Amino acid sequence: MPGTHRTHIRALFTIPLAIGLLGTAALPAGAAASLSPRPAKSLTCRGAGVDPAARVRHRAEIRIDAPLRTVWKLQTDVERWPAWQAPVTTAERLDRGPLRQGSAFRWTTPVPPNPTPATSLEITSTVEQLGYRSCIRWTGPAIGEGLHIDGVHVWNFTEIPGGVRVSTEETHTGPQVDADVPTATAILRQGLEAWLSDLKVTAEARAPHRPLSSRSLGVGPAPDARCDAAA
């Protein structure tokens, strides 16, 4: 029933929505996104991209004033995600060694009553493609009480003068999200932008000290931050 689908959507996306709202409250310089009138070409990693048939999709990017090695280590050290992403309550690797093609990891995030009973969303991700310090593509299901979503997530890392441009694109499929594509897309956007914001703040805090610039002081526009959405 339509009402049941909408209840599932609200419960499923409570956490990404909360991440987006918290991230927007104190976005660092360079994190404010500007919509592009035409969606950019989908991201790929070693020739593979997001689900072309998915109706729920979003792409976003941000400039990070930190070395590529710092940004890459934060993103691929999965078990330490909870240290810089508060909504990630647990994260465990299902294999050992550096993150690589075939690596798998399981992570969880709580879903508070909304209005269904509180539960925990468990996500099992498998790295399908990886280019060292260049790109990652993982896939996998997110499962909670009465909830199921299949996601494909691509990340690109590009060195630019003074830092790194991080681009990400994700697609979702499943009966709950397909029941309300505009809402699902909007909340996916907020979650991805918050992830980028947290990554930026953490990486720049760990980067070697550099003289203050107009961008680090939050002065002037942030031309390198952009997001594109398409339903």
MILUMDREN-687837 format. One record per residue (C-alpha): residue in one letter; x, y, z. Coordinates in steps of 0.02 Angstrom, whole numbers, plus 32768, in hexadecimal, padded with zeros to 4 digits. Example, Ala and Ser with C-alpha at 12.3 -4.5 7.8 and 13.67 -1.06 7.14 Angstrom:
BEGIN
A82677F1F8186;S82AC7FCB8165;
***
This chain:
BEGIN
M800080008000;P804080B27FDD;G803880E18096;T80A1804A80C5;H812480758042;R813381288082;T814880EC8136;H81D6807A80FE;I8229810980A0;R8223817D8136;A826D80F781A7;L82F480C5812B;F83348175810D;T832C81BD81BD;I83E881AE81D4;P842281F5812C;L83A882858143;A83EE82A881F1;I849F82A481AB;G846E83238128;L841E839981A4;L84B28390821B;G852F83A88190;T84D4843F814A;A84D9849581F4;A859584B081E9;L85D3848D813A;P868C84B18123;A86C98528809D;G86BB84D37FF4;A862F8460802A;A859B84C77FF0;A855784747F55;S851184C87EBB;L8498846D7E4A;S84CD84517D96;P8447846A7D11;R848283CE7CB5;P84B4832E7D11;A856982FE7CF3;K859882587CA7;S858B81CA7D24;L8627819F7D87;T868280FC7D67;C870C80957DB5;R876D80277D3E;G86E080357CC1;A865080097D36;G85D280867D78;V852F80947DD6;D848F80387DAB;P845480847D05;A83A1804C7D24;A839180957DD3;R831481207DE8;V8361815F7E8B;R840D81A87E6C;H847B82397E9F;R8528827C7E79;A858C82FA7EE0;E863F83367EF2;I86AA83A27F62;R875783EE7F6B;I87C283B67FFD;D885F84188029;A88C483818061;P893D83068011;L88F282767FAD;R894681F88020;T88E9824080B6;V8840823F8061;W8859818F801C;K888D814880C4;L87F48190811B;Q877D814D8098;T87C8809E808C;D87E980818146;V873780428158;E87438005820B;R876980B78246;W86D3810781F1;P867781158299;A8702818882D7;W86D58211825A;Q862581E58223;A85B681E882BE;P8521818F826E;V858E80F78246;T8580809382E6;T85E67FFA82B2;A86557FCC821F;E86B47F2B8205;R871C7EE48178;L86ED7E358141;D879D7E1A80FC;R884B7E568129;G88CD7EC880DE;P88BD7F658075;L88137F858027;R88147F357F7B;Q87A47EE77EF7;G87407E5E7F4B;S874D7EAA7FFA;A86AB7EAB805E;F86757F0A80F7;R85DB7F148164;W85A27FB481B9;T850B7FE9821D;T84AB80858246;P8416809782BC;V836880C08281;P830581118310;P824780FE8321;N81F88155828D;P8170811D82B0;T81A3806682A2;P820580178333;A82BD8045833D;T832C7FD282D9;S83DB7FCC828F;L84007FD881D6;E84877F5C81A4;I84E77F7A8102;T85597EF880B5;S85C87F44802E;T863A7EEB7FB3;V86C37F457F52;E86A87F1A7E9B;Q872C7F8D7E50;L87BB7FF27E9A;G8845805E7E52;Y88C9808B7ED4;R88B181407F0C;S884181577E74;C879681057E86;I872980897EE5;R868580367EB5;W86257FCD7F32;T857B7F7C7F31;G850B7F297FB1;P84677F22800E;A842C7F8980A2;I83B37F27810E;G834A7F5781A4;E82A37F2381ED;G822B7F2A8159;L82AE7F8380EF;H831A7F4F805A;I837D7FB97FE3;D84047F8A7F64;G8488800E7F47;V8519802E7ED1;H859880B17F09;V862880F97EA2;W86B2816C7EE3;N873481CB7E7B;F87CD82237EC4;T882882A27E57;E88C183067E8A;I88B083BF7E67;P892384517E95;G8925845B7F53;G88B783C67F74;V883E83437F35;R879783457EDC;V872A82B97F20;S869582887EB5;T861282097EE5;E857781BF7E95;E84FB81437EDC;T845E80EA7EA0;H83D780937F05;T835780137ED0;G82CF7FBA7F32;P82137FBF7F4D;Q821B803E7FDB;V828480C07F7E;D822F80A37ED7;A818880CC7F2B;D81BE81837F41;V824F81AE7ED0;P8256826B7EF0;T825D82557FAD;A82DC81C87FA3;T8349822D7F2C;A834482CA7F98;I8377826C8034;L8400820B7FDA;R844582B57FA5;Q844982F28059;G84A182558094;L8528825C800D;E854A83148027;A855B82F980E2;W85D7826980C5;L864082DB8058;S8638836580DA;D867382F08165;L86FF82AE80F6;K8737836080CF;V873783998184;T8796830081C1;A881682FC8134;E883D83B5813F;A885283A981FC;R88D5832181E1;A892D83768150;P89D683CC816A;H89C7848181A1;R89BB84FE8113;P89A585BB8110;L88F285F8811A;S88A286218074;S880186778044;R87B185CC802B;S87E7858880D4;L87A086248125;G86FB860980CD;V870D86A58062;G86D286A57FAE;P867886227F46;A869F85697F42;P86A685417E88;D86E6848F7EA1;A865084507F02;R85C184127E99;C853583967E9C;D84C783527E13;A842582F37E30;A83B782947DBA;A831E822D7DE5;
***
